[in-house]
Amino acid sequence: MIHYKNIVRPGREMEAITCDVCGKTYRDDYEEIQEFHYIDFYGGYNSVFGDSKRIMCDICQYCLKKMIGKYCYLREPNGEIIKYQHQQPEKEE
């Protein structure tokens, strides 16, 4: 017979995420949370962000689309690259 005991493990679990652009907070919405984009990098020598500075930003898919959508391209399964054109209406807030 295997005997178990309850244990408590230290740590953190995400309970919500807030877009650093629009300020909207998402909770209990797995589909929206998984579409967040997390920017996390270090500026290199002579970077506009500063040498060796860590840059971080959490952006919801709607803000990201507004920011870069007109510059994006899509790669089709056959390898063809086409200009991005949004087909679905924006999510209501």
TAQUISUL-V927406 format. One record per backbone hydrogen bond with DSSP energy under -0.5 kcal/mol. NH is the residue of the N-H (numbers start at 1). CO is the residue of the C=O. If there is no record, write none. Layout:
NH,CO
NH,CO
This chain:
9,7
17,26
19,24
20,58
23,19
26,17
33,29
34,30
35,31
35,32
36,33
37,59
39,37
39,57
40,38
41,55
43,53
47,44
50,47
52,43
53,50
55,41
55,53
57,39
59,37
59,57
64,60
65,61
66,62
67,63
68,64
69,65
71,68
72,68
72,69
74,82
76,74
76,80
79,76
82,74
82,80
84,72
